[in-house]
Amino acid sequence: MTSLKRSVNTESSLSSKVYVRSTKSGKVQKIVREVYLRQDIPCSSRLCSKCLVSAPRSAAGIVAPFVLADKPAGTKAFPQGHYLVPDTNALLNAMDLFEQGSAFFDVIILQTVLEELRNRSLPLYNRLIGLTKSQEKRFYVFFNEFRLETYVKREPDETINDRNDRAVRHAVKWYNDHLGQTTSKDIPVTVMLSDDRGNLEKAKQDSIPAIRLRDYVSGLKDAERLLDMIAESQERVASRDKKPEFLYPEYFSLSKMMTGVKSGILHQGIYNVSPYNYLEGSIKVPAFPKPLLILGRDNINRSVDGDVVVVEVLPQDQWKEPSTKIIEEEAITKNENADNDDDAADIVTDKERRALQEQVKKTQGLTTEGRPQPTAKVVGVIKRNWRQYVGHVDPSSVSSTAKQGRKQESVFLIPMDKKIPKIRIRTRQASELLGKRILVTIDSWDRESRHPVGHFVRSLGELETKAAETEALLLEYDVQYRPFPKTVLDCLPKEGHDWKVPASTDDPGWKDRQDLRGLLICSIDPVGCQDIDDALHARPLPNGNFEVGVHIADVSHFVKPANAMDTEASIRGTTVYLVDKRIDMLPMLLGTDLCSLKPYVERYAFSVLWELNSSADIVDVRFTKSVIKSREAFSYEQAQLRIDDESQQDDLTNSMRTLLMLSKKLKQKRMDAGALSLSSPEVKVQMESETVYVTRQH
């Protein structure tokens, strides 16, 4: 049972929700959830003094700052100012629009919509959560399901979607009535934003302010650019006045696909496009030792590289050899209309299909060179792998009239990734987008469309310019390059670059740490290295053995488990180095300063200390948290010159000579044991005309 605890001195009401679900055994189970409906959930408008008085307070008696502006922006349709309440449909179709920095401020995200979006698309839900944390955009999550006046009970025979749409309309009506009680002269109107025709018609019948997404965007200042970001497929479906002519086979129903996969007649896997031929792909399935070929546009059946698909093996007379030609879509196809080239599959019985599976296994057990290989066709898509794609507009698809005016027309985007098919987009900026790298999103791929349909997101800049091509690469390979959000920066030490290891060993930061500041520790890295993540030392022991230490920067002291910085670092995964810049995994304060084992300053570290004899055999080893103070940061060349200079007889130089001597013996042991020597420019060090490979183990 889930419930929202009742606040002190707050009126509340108890409501029960009854859900019905089926169990794994096939039985029907009723679930009753009780919800305490409250009246202290604020509207969060800075115009409302009533909510400011009744809003919940923290333990310190502080009310959370209200989000919605007291003077929100106006448009042609709403000159007095307005708040927006998008329904789930609007967010699913136009999340790119809501993320724009020039529009869509003061947006109310209803709890109903947020939960529905999470069930429909987790990536879009995460993007929306990011918007709610932005102080500039002013997105406010209103828990309408827990507020007494905005809670909506599902009526008998009412679908869940209809109930949710009614909840959105009811919340918009409440906001307008609630803000109408304020004493302000200019009261903003709360407007529902939707592309659902039925929802809009019911809002009109109830005199609830509502507007279609395209109509709302048309009234904004930057309308021409923003209109290109609306999913064209939605407009096309709404305006279709004749029965379409299908080009692709219809997908099987989900139940038919699951039944076929379970029985072994159909097969599920990830579709992979050949990098050399856009009309050829393959799919690896558990039933067969080798991938099945998928050849031809009709057999690919609107699949995109990375999609999770279900396939059916084709009859043996349709098996073919893999293509040996390089075929690129850009070179073959032009701005053509969709063909009418359906290729219907032969109808075969289940027995024939099962026999075909056995023939596949026999054929794949033999050598396939020069023989036809088993082929398959896609009969359905389980999960799309669509993302944002970088490319450029095909000049041959832009008409001469579009180059002279602002007429909306369809053009083709040629993606950078040759595995992705051309994407059709509608735009009023065709002439401006020519010769530029642009970012688009796929919205749909219907049976009657030869190519997938998408919409323009933004321009990255001129083709072949450093800035545009760099950003294009980062986007294509999904490198997180945006600045660190405020929640991450808030995790950094407040002292910033002035942070120091506590002077007192009684400080909690010293707990379980060994003081190794007295050791002659140094680092050896390439020239210009800023993030020094490891250092080392060696010294003779009284018993004739040697102590060798490797010290790794203790990042865990600053990055706590599951906090915002830890989450961001796990998403980024690593620091990415480009020719002229680097994309940090952690903020630079940590990467190049506080977690960098720079010389002459004290730093937290993890240390491993080995005891080795003169033959480089390990006698003992121990691990410990530590505090170290590096004596010097050498480049490879500097270390080599110092080792070769016989006049240098200080303890630090002799320490490096000891490390060199032991590394030679360790290397010889590895080579004698059959190790393979692989050189890398970063870790190869020329010492005494002999290559020594340093393996760094973290």
C-alpha positions in Angstrom: 0.0 0.0 0.0 1.4 3.4 -1.0 0.4 6.6 0.8 1.5 10.2 1.1 1.8 11.1 4.8 -0.6 13.7 6.1 1.0 17.1 7.0 0.4 18.7 10.3 -2.5 21.2 10.4 -3.4 20.4 6.9 -6.8 19.2 5.7 -6.6 15.9 3.9 -8.8 13.2 2.4 -8.3 9.5 1.9 -8.9 8.1 -1.5 -8.5 4.5 -2.7 -7.4 3.3 -6.1 -8.2 -0.2 -7.3 -6.0 -1.8 -10.0 -6.4 -5.1 -11.6 -3.4 -7.1 -12.9 -2.7 -10.6 -14.1 -0.1 -12.7 -12.2 2.5 -15.0 -13.8 0.2 -18.0 -13.1 -2.6 -16.3 -15.1 -4.8 -15.3 -12.2 -6.4 -11.9 -11.8 -5.3 -9.9 -8.8 -6.9 -6.7 -7.4 -4.6 -4.1 -5.9 -5.9 -1.4 -3.6 -3.8 1.7 -3.0 -4.7 4.4 -0.6 -3.7 8.0 -1.4 -3.9 10.9 1.1 -5.1 13.9 -0.8 -3.7 17.2 0.4 -4.4 20.9 0.1 -0.9 22.2 0.8 0.8 21.2 -2.5 1.6 24.7 -3.9 1.0 25.9 -7.4 4.5 27.4 -7.3 3.5 30.7 -9.0 5.2 33.7 -7.5 1.9 35.6 -7.9 0.2 33.3 -5.4 0.4 34.5 -1.8 -2.1 31.9 -0.6 0.1 28.9 -1.5 3.1 30.7 0.0 1.3 30.6 3.4 0.1 27.0 3.2 3.1 25.4 1.5 5.1 22.7 3.4 8.2 23.9 5.2 11.5 22.3 5.9 12.7 21.4 9.4 14.2 24.9 9.5 10.8 26.5 8.7 11.8 27.4 5.1 9.5 27.1 2.1 11.1 25.9 -1.1 11.4 28.8 -3.6 8.5 29.1 -6.1 9.4 28.3 -9.7 6.9 29.9 -12.0 7.6 33.6 -12.8 5.2 36.4 -11.7 5.4 37.9 -15.2 5.7 35.1 -17.7 6.3 35.8 -21.4 3.3 36.6 -23.6 2.6 35.5 -27.2 0.2 36.8 -29.9 -2.5 34.4 -28.6 -1.8 35.1 -24.9 -0.4 38.7 -24.7 -1.1 38.9 -20.9 1.4 36.1 -20.2 0.9 32.4 -19.8 2.0 29.1 -18.2 2.2 26.0 -20.3 0.8 22.6 -19.3 1.9 20.0 -22.0 0.2 16.6 -22.1 2.2 13.4 -22.7 1.5 13.5 -26.4 3.2 16.9 -26.7 6.3 15.8 -24.8 6.7 12.6 -26.8 6.5 14.4 -30.1 8.5 17.6 -29.3 11.0 17.2 -26.5 13.6 19.0 -28.6 11.4 22.0 -28.6 11.1 22.2 -24.9 14.8 22.0 -24.5 15.3 25.2 -26.7 16.8 28.1 -24.9 14.8 30.7 -26.7 11.3 29.5 -25.8 9.2 27.3 -23.6 9.6 28.8 -20.1 7.3 28.5 -17.1 6.1 25.0 -17.9 4.0 23.0 -15.5 4.7 19.3 -15.6 1.9 17.3 -14.1 2.6 14.2 -12.1 0.1 12.3 -14.4 2.2 13.3 -17.5 5.5 12.6 -15.8 4.6 9.1 -14.8 3.0 8.3 -18.2 6.1 9.6 -20.0 8.3 7.4 -17.8 6.3 4.4 -18.9 6.4 5.3 -22.6 10.0 6.5 -23.0 12.7 6.4 -20.3 15.2 8.5 -22.3 12.6 11.3 -22.8 11.7 11.0 -19.1 15.3 11.6 -18.1 15.6 14.5 -20.4 12.5 16.0 -18.9 13.9 15.5 -15.4 16.9 17.4 -16.5 14.7 20.3 -17.5 13.0 20.4 -14.2 16.3 21.0 -12.5 17.2 23.9 -14.8 16.7 27.3 -13.0 16.6 29.2 -16.3 13.8 27.1 -17.9 11.5 27.2 -14.8 9.8 23.8 -15.2 7.7 22.9 -12.2 6.5 19.4 -11.3 3.0 19.7 -9.8 1.7 16.6 -8.0 -1.8 16.8 -9.2 -2.5 13.2 -8.2 -2.0 14.1 -4.5 -3.8 17.5 -4.4 -7.4 17.3 -3.3 -8.8 19.7 -5.9 -6.9 18.2 -8.9 -7.3 14.5 -8.2 -9.4 12.7 -10.8 -11.0 9.4 -10.1 -11.4 7.0 -13.0 -14.9 6.5 -14.2 -16.5 3.2 -15.1 -15.7 2.0 -18.6 -13.2 4.9 -19.0 -9.8 4.0 -20.4 -6.6 4.9 -18.6 -5.6 7.3 -21.4 -9.0 9.1 -21.3 -8.7 9.4 -17.6 -5.2 10.9 -17.8 -6.3 13.3 -20.5 -9.2 14.4 -18.3 -6.8 14.8 -15.3 -4.7 17.2 -17.5 -7.7 19.3 -18.5 -8.9 19.3 -14.9 -5.5 20.5 -13.6 -5.4 23.3 -16.2 -8.9 24.5 -15.2 -7.9 24.4 -11.5 -4.8 26.5 -12.2 -6.8 29.2 -14.0 -9.5 29.3 -11.2 -6.8 29.2 -8.5 -4.7 32.1 -9.9 -7.9 34.0 -10.7 -8.3 34.5 -6.9 -5.0 36.5 -6.7 -5.0 40.3 -6.5 -2.7 40.8 -9.4 -3.9 43.0 -12.3 -2.2 40.9 -15.0 -3.1 37.3 -14.3 -1.3 34.9 -16.7 -3.5 32.2 -18.4 -2.6 28.5 -17.9 -2.8 26.8 -21.3 -2.9 23.1 -22.2 -0.5 22.2 -25.0 -1.5 19.1 -27.0 -1.5 17.4 -30.4 -4.3 15.1 -29.4 -7.3 16.1 -31.4 -9.8 14.5 -29.0 -8.2 16.1 -26.0 -8.3 19.5 -27.7 -12.0 19.2 -28.7 -13.0 18.3 -25.1 -11.0 21.2 -23.7 -12.8 23.5 -26.1 -16.2 22.2 -25.0 -15.3 22.8 -21.3 -13.9 26.3 -22.1 -10.4 25.3 -21.0 -7.5 27.2 -22.7 -5.8 24.8 -25.1 -3.8 25.1 -28.2 -2.2 22.8 -30.8 1.6 22.5 -30.7 2.1 23.9 -34.2 -0.3 26.8 -33.6 1.5 27.7 -30.4 5.0 27.6 -32.0 3.7 29.7 -35.0 3.1 32.6 -32.5 6.7 32.6 -31.2 9.4 35.0 -32.3 11.7 32.3 -33.8 8.7 30.4 -35.3 10.3 29.5 -38.7 13.3 27.7 -37.0 11.2 26.1 -34.3 8.5 24.8 -36.6 11.1 22.6 -38.3 11.5 20.8 -35.0 8.0 19.5 -34.9 7.6 15.9 -35.9 6.5 16.0 -39.6 4.9 12.5 -39.3 2.3 13.9 -37.0 1.2 16.5 -39.5 1.3 14.1 -42.4 -1.0 11.6 -40.6 -3.4 14.4 -39.6 -3.6 15.7 -43.2 -3.9 12.4 -45.0 -7.1 12.4 -47.1 -6.6 9.2 -49.2 -5.7 5.6 -48.6 -1.9 5.3 -48.7 -0.1 2.9 -51.1 2.0 0.5 -49.0 5.6 -0.2 -50.0 6.7 -2.5 -47.2 5.2 -5.7 -45.7 3.2 -5.2 -42.5 4.8 -6.2 -39.2 3.6 -9.2 -37.3 1.7 -8.5 -34.1 3.7 -8.7 -30.9 1.9 -11.8 -29.8 2.5 -13.6 -33.1 6.2 -12.6 -32.9 6.6 -13.8 -29.3 4.8 -17.1 -30.1 7.0 -17.7 -33.2 10.2 -16.9 -31.3 9.2 -19.3 -28.4 8.4 -22.1 -30.9 11.7 -21.6 -32.8 10.0 -20.6 -36.1 11.0 -17.0 -35.8 14.2 -15.5 -34.4 15.0 -12.4 -32.4 18.3 -10.4 -32.4 20.0 -7.1 -33.2 20.0 -6.0 -36.8 23.5 -5.0 -38.1 24.0 -3.1 -41.4 27.0 -3.9 -43.5 29.4 -0.9 -43.5 30.0 -1.4 -47.2 26.4 -2.1 -48.5 23.4 -0.3 -47.2 21.1 -2.9 -48.7 22.7 -5.8 -46.8 22.6 -6.6 -43.1 22.9 -9.6 -40.8 21.5 -10.8 -37.5 23.1 -13.1 -35.0 20.5 -15.4 -33.4 21.0 -18.1 -30.7 19.6 -20.9 -32.9 22.4 -20.8 -35.5 26.2 -20.6 -35.2 26.5 -18.0 -37.9 24.6 -14.8 -38.6 21.7 -14.8 -41.1 21.9 -12.5 -44.1 19.2 -9.9 -44.7 19.3 -8.6 -48.3 17.2 -6.0 -50.1 15.1 -3.1 -49.0 11.9 -5.2 -48.7 13.5 -7.9 -46.5 15.2 -5.2 -44.3 11.6 -3.9 -43.9 12.3 -0.4 -42.3 14.9 -1.7 -39.8 17.7 0.6 -38.8 21.1 -0.4 -37.5 20.9 -1.5 -33.9 17.2 -2.2 -33.8 16.0 -5.3 -32.0 14.1 -7.2 -34.6 12.3 -10.5 -35.3 13.2 -12.4 -38.5 11.9 -15.3 -40.5 14.2 -17.5 -42.5 13.5 -17.4 -46.2 13.0 -20.5 -48.4 16.2 -22.1 -49.7 15.7 -21.0 -53.3 16.0 -17.4 -52.0 19.4 -17.9 -50.3 22.2 -15.8 -51.7 25.9 -15.1 -51.3 27.0 -11.9 -49.4 27.7 -9.0 -51.7 31.3 -8.2 -52.6 30.5 -4.7 -53.9 30.6 -1.4 -52.1 27.2 0.2 -52.4 26.5 3.5 -50.7 23.0 5.0 -50.6 24.3 8.5 -51.4 25.8 7.3 -54.7 22.9 5.1 -55.8 19.7 6.9 -54.7 18.5 10.3 -55.7 15.6 12.5 -54.6 13.1 9.9 -55.8 9.5 9.2 -54.9 8.8 6.0 -53.1 8.6 3.0 -55.5 5.8 0.5 -55.6 8.1 -2.5 -55.4 6.7 -4.8 -52.8 8.2 -8.2 -52.8 5.7 -10.5 -51.0 7.1 -13.6 -49.4 6.0 -17.1 -50.3 3.5 -18.6 -47.9 4.9 -21.8 -46.3 3.6 -24.1 -43.6 5.0 -24.5 -40.1 6.4 -27.9 -41.0 8.2 -26.4 -44.0 9.6 -23.6 -41.8 10.8 -26.1 -39.2 12.5 -28.2 -41.9 14.1 -25.0 -43.1 15.7 -24.4 -39.7 17.4 -27.8 -39.8 18.6 -27.1 -43.4 20.2 -23.8 -42.1 22.2 -25.7 -39.5 23.4 -28.3 -42.0 24.4 -25.6 -44.6 26.2 -23.5 -42.0 28.1 -26.5 -40.8 29.9 -26.7 -44.2 32.2 -24.2 -45.8 30.2 -21.3 -47.2 32.7 -20.0 -49.6 31.1 -19.7 -53.0 27.8 -21.1 -51.7 24.5 -19.4 -51.1 24.0 -18.5 -47.4 20.8 -18.6 -45.5 18.8 -15.4 -45.7 16.0 -14.0 -43.7 13.5 -11.2 -43.7 12.4 -8.8 -40.9 8.8 -9.4 -39.8 8.7 -7.0 -36.8 10.7 -4.6 -34.6 10.7 -5.2 -30.9 12.8 -2.1 -29.9 14.0 0.8 -32.0 17.5 2.0 -31.6 16.8 5.5 -33.0 18.8 8.4 -31.7 19.8 11.9 -33.0 21.8 11.7 -36.2 24.4 14.1 -37.7 24.5 14.7 -41.4 24.1 17.2 -44.3 21.3 18.0 -46.6 21.5 16.4 -50.0 21.8 19.3 -52.5 20.0 17.4 -55.2 16.9 17.1 -53.0 16.5 20.9 -52.6 14.4 22.6 -55.3 15.4 25.8 -57.0 12.3 27.6 -55.5 13.4 26.6 -51.9 16.8 28.2 -52.6 15.1 31.5 -53.3 12.3 31.6 -50.7 11.1 30.2 -47.4 8.7 27.6 -48.7 8.4 24.4 -46.6 9.4 21.3 -48.5 10.8 17.9 -48.0 14.6 17.3 -48.3 16.9 14.4 -47.6 19.5 14.3 -44.9 22.6 12.1 -45.7 23.8 10.8 -42.3 27.5 10.7 -41.4 27.1 7.1 -40.5 26.8 5.2 -43.7 24.8 2.5 -42.0 21.9 4.8 -41.5 19.4 5.4 -44.4 18.6 8.8 -45.8 16.2 10.7 -43.6 13.4 12.8 -45.0 12.7 16.1 -43.2 10.4 19.0 -43.9 12.0 22.5 -43.5 11.6 26.1 -44.3 15.3 26.6 -44.1 16.5 24.4 -46.9 18.7 27.1 -48.5 20.2 28.0 -45.2 21.0 24.4 -44.2 22.8 23.6 -47.5 26.5 23.1 -46.8 26.1 22.7 -43.0 26.3 19.9 -40.5 22.9 19.5 -38.9 21.4 17.3 -36.2 18.1 15.5 -36.8 15.9 12.9 -35.1 13.9 10.1 -36.7 10.2 10.2 -35.8 8.6 7.4 -37.7 9.0 5.0 -40.7 5.6 4.0 -42.1 4.8 1.3 -44.6 4.0 3.9 -47.3 7.3 5.9 -46.9 10.4 4.7 -48.8 12.6 6.5 -46.2 12.3 7.2 -42.5 10.8 10.6 -41.6 12.4 12.9 -39.1 12.7 16.5 -38.0 15.4 19.1 -37.8 16.9 19.7 -34.3 19.7 22.3 -34.8 22.6 23.3 -37.0 26.2 22.6 -35.9 28.0 24.9 -38.4 29.6 24.9 -41.8 30.8 21.6 -43.3 34.5 20.8 -42.8 35.0 23.5 -40.2 36.8 22.4 -37.1 34.1 23.4 -34.6 31.2 21.7 -36.6 33.1 18.5 -37.4 34.4 18.2 -33.8 30.9 18.5 -32.4 29.6 16.1 -35.0 32.0 13.4 -33.9 31.1 13.9 -30.3 27.4 13.6 -31.1 27.9 10.6 -33.4 29.8 8.6 -30.8 27.6 9.7 -27.9 30.3 11.6 -26.0 28.9 13.7 -23.1 30.5 17.0 -23.8 28.1 19.5 -22.3 29.4 21.6 -19.3 28.9 19.9 -15.9 25.5 20.7 -14.4 25.3 22.7 -11.1 24.3 19.6 -9.1 27.8 18.1 -10.0 29.7 21.3 -9.3 27.9 21.5 -5.9 29.7 18.2 -5.0 33.2 19.9 -5.3 35.0 21.1 -2.2 33.9 24.6 -1.2 37.6 25.6 -0.9 38.2 25.1 -4.6 41.8 25.2 -5.6 42.7 26.3 -2.1 41.8 22.8 -0.7 44.6 21.1 1.2 45.2 17.9 3.1 44.2 18.6 6.7 47.3 19.5 8.8 46.1 17.5 11.8 46.3 13.8 11.6 43.2 13.6 13.9 41.1 15.0 11.0 38.5 12.4 9.7 40.2 12.6 6.3 43.3 10.9 7.8 41.3 7.9 9.0 43.0 4.6 8.0 45.6 6.5 6.0 49.4 6.0 6.3 51.7 9.0 6.2 54.0 8.4 3.3 55.1 12.1 2.8 58.6 11.2 3.7 59.2 8.9 0.8 61.0 10.1 -2.4 58.0 9.8 -4.7 58.0 11.1 -8.3 55.8 10.8 -11.5 57.0 10.1 -15.0 54.5 11.0 -17.8 54.4 12.4 -21.3 55.2 16.0 -21.9 52.4 18.4 -20.9 50.5 15.8 -18.7 48.2 17.6 -16.3 46.1 14.8 -14.7 48.9 12.9 -13.0 47.0 9.9 -11.7 50.0 7.8 -10.6 53.4 8.2 -9.0 56.1 5.7 -7.8 59.1 5.3 -5.7 61.9 2.7 -4.8 64.3 2.5 -1.9 66.7 -0.1 -0.5 65.7 -1.9 2.7 68.1 -2.9 5.6 67.8 -6.6 4.7 69.1 -6.0 1.1 65.8 -6.1 -0.6 64.0 -3.2 -2.2 60.7 -1.5 -1.5 58.8 -0.4 -4.6 55.6 1.7 -4.3 52.9 2.7 -6.8 50.6 5.5 -5.7 47.2 6.1 -7.3 45.2 9.3 -6.8 42.4 8.7 -4.3 39.4 10.1 -6.3 36.9 8.3 -4.0 37.6 10.9 -1.3 35.9 13.5 -3.5 33.4 11.3 -5.5 31.0 9.7 -3.0 28.9 6.7 -4.1 25.6 7.5 -6.0 26.0 11.3 -5.7 25.5 13.6 -8.7 29.2 13.6 -9.6 29.4 9.8 -9.4 26.4 9.4 -11.7 27.8 11.9 -14.2 31.2 10.2 -14.2 29.6 6.8 -14.8 27.8 8.2 -17.8 30.9 9.8 -19.2 33.0 6.7 -18.5 36.4 8.2 -19.3 38.2 11.4 -20.3 38.1 11.8 -24.1 41.2 13.4 -25.8 40.8 15.2 -29.1 43.4 17.0 -31.2 42.7 20.4 -29.7 40.7 19.7 -26.6 39.7 17.2 -23.9 36.3 16.2 -22.6 36.8 15.6 -18.8 35.2 12.7 -17.0 35.4 14.8 -13.8 35.4 18.6 -13.3 38.9 20.1 -13.9 39.2 21.1 -10.3 39.6 17.4 -9.5 41.1 16.0 -12.7 43.9 18.5 -13.0 44.4 19.7 -9.4 43.0 18.0 -6.3 43.2 14.5 -7.7 46.4 15.1 -9.7 49.6 14.0 -7.9 51.4 17.2 -8.6 54.8 17.8 -7.2 55.5 19.7 -4.0 51.9 19.4 -2.6 50.3 16.8 -0.4 47.6 14.6 -1.9 45.4 11.7 -0.9 46.3 8.4 -2.6 45.9 4.6 -2.7 49.3 2.9 -2.4 50.6 -0.5 -3.0 54.0 -1.4 -1.5 56.0 -4.3 -2.7 59.1 -5.9 -1.2 61.3 -7.3 -4.0 64.6 -9.1 -3.8 67.6 -8.5 -6.1 66.1 -11.0 -8.6 62.8 -8.9 -8.8 60.9 -11.7 -7.0 58.0 -10.4 -4.9 58.6 -11.2 -1.2 55.7 -9.2 0.3 53.0 -6.8 -0.7 50.5 -4.5 1.2 47.8 -2.0 0.3 46.9 1.1 2.1 45.2 4.5 1.9 47.9 7.1 2.1 49.0 10.7 2.1 52.0 11.4 -0.2 54.0 14.4 -1.4 55.6 14.0 -4.8 59.1 15.4 -5.2 59.1 15.9 -8.9 57.0 15.4 -12.1 59.3 14.2 -14.8 58.6 13.8 -18.5 60.1 10.6 -20.1 62.9 12.6 -21.7 63.8 14.3 -18.4 63.8 11.1 -16.5 66.1 9.5 -19.1 68.5 12.4 -19.1 68.7 12.3 -15.3 69.3 8.6 -15.2 72.1 8.8 -17.9 73.9 11.7 -16.1 76.4 9.9 -13.9 77.0 13.2 -12.0 73.5 12.9 -10.6 73.9 10.7 -7.5 71.0 12.1 -5.3 68.5 9.7 -3.7 65.7 10.5 -6.1 67.8 9.8 -9.2 69.1 6.5 -7.7 65.5 5.6 -6.9 64.7 5.8 -10.6 67.8 3.8 -11.5 66.5 1.1 -9.1 63.2 1.1 -10.8 64.9 0.8 -14.2 67.0 -2.1 -13.0 64.0 -4.0 -11.6 61.8 -3.2 -14.6 64.5 -4.9 -16.9 64.4 -8.0 -14.8 60.6 -8.1 -14.7 60.5 -7.6 -18.4 62.9 -10.5 -19.0 60.8 -12.8 -16.9 57.7 -11.9 -18.9 59.5 -12.5 -22.2 60.9 -15.8 -21.0 57.4 -16.8 -20.0 56.2 -16.1 -23.6 54.9 -12.6 -23.3 54.1 -10.6 -26.4 55.7 -7.1 -26.6 53.3 -4.5 -28.0 54.6 -0.9 -28.3 52.5 2.2 -27.6 53.8 5.8 -28.1 52.5 6.8 -24.7 54.2 4.1 -22.6 57.3 3.3 -24.6 60.4 4.6 -23.0 63.9 4.5 -24.5 66.4 3.8 -21.8 70.0 2.9 -22.5 69.2 2.0 -26.1 66.7 -0.6 -24.9 62.9 -0.3 -24.9 61.3 -0.8 -21.6 57.5 -1.2 -21.4 55.8 0.1 -18.3 52.5 -1.5 -17.5 50.4 0.6 -15.3 47.9 -1.4 -13.2 45.1 0.4 -11.4 
